[in-house]
Amino acid sequence: FQMLLGVREDLREKINRDGYKVRIYVPFGKDWYAYSIRRLKENPQVAGHIFKALFTFK
């Protein structure tokens, strides 16, 4: 499995507990902004997950 950092951390933890590996990815490089905007347009719910991750401290 592969997930964007900050998105559905609860699901990532469940997948790990079930014995599967999860790869976390972070957009970077010269095209990170365009990639991020495209993903937000494809799935606006991602914005909520990212916002929550930015302001949630564990």
C-alpha positions as CSV (number, residue, x, y, z in Angstrom):
1,F,0.0,0.0,0.0
2,Q,1.1,3.6,-0.6
3,M,-0.4,6.7,1.0
4,L,0.1,10.4,1.0
5,L,1.6,11.7,4.3
6,G,-1.1,13.0,6.6
7,V,-4.0,11.3,4.8
8,R,-6.0,8.6,6.7
9,E,-3.4,7.9,9.3
10,D,-6.0,5.8,11.1
11,L,-6.3,3.6,8.0
12,R,-2.5,3.4,7.7
13,E,-2.2,2.2,11.3
14,K,-4.9,-0.5,10.7
15,I,-3.2,-1.7,7.6
16,N,0.1,-2.0,9.5
17,R,-1.6,-3.9,12.4
18,D,-3.0,-6.3,9.8
19,G,0.5,-7.2,8.8
20,Y,0.9,-5.2,5.6
21,K,3.6,-2.7,4.8
22,V,2.6,0.9,3.9
23,R,4.8,3.3,2.0
24,I,4.3,7.0,2.9
25,Y,5.0,9.5,0.2
26,V,5.6,13.2,0.1
27,P,5.5,15.3,-3.0
28,F,8.9,17.1,-3.6
29,G,11.1,18.4,-6.3
30,K,10.4,21.2,-8.8
31,D,6.9,20.0,-9.6
32,W,5.6,19.4,-6.1
33,Y,3.2,22.3,-6.1
34,A,1.5,21.4,-9.4
35,Y,1.2,17.8,-8.3
36,S,-0.3,18.8,-5.0
37,I,-2.9,21.2,-6.7
38,R,-3.8,18.5,-9.2
39,R,-4.4,16.0,-6.3
40,L,-6.5,18.5,-4.4
41,K,-8.7,19.1,-7.5
42,E,-9.1,15.3,-8.0
43,N,-10.1,14.7,-4.4
44,P,-10.9,17.8,-2.3
45,Q,-11.2,15.6,0.8
46,V,-7.4,15.4,0.7
47,A,-7.2,19.1,1.8
48,G,-9.1,18.3,5.0
49,H,-6.7,15.4,5.8
50,I,-3.6,17.5,5.2
51,F,-5.0,20.5,7.2
52,K,-5.8,18.2,10.1
53,A,-2.3,16.6,9.9
54,L,-0.6,20.0,10.0
55,F,-2.4,21.1,13.2
56,T,-2.6,17.8,15.0
57,F,0.3,17.0,17.4
58,K,0.8,13.6,18.8
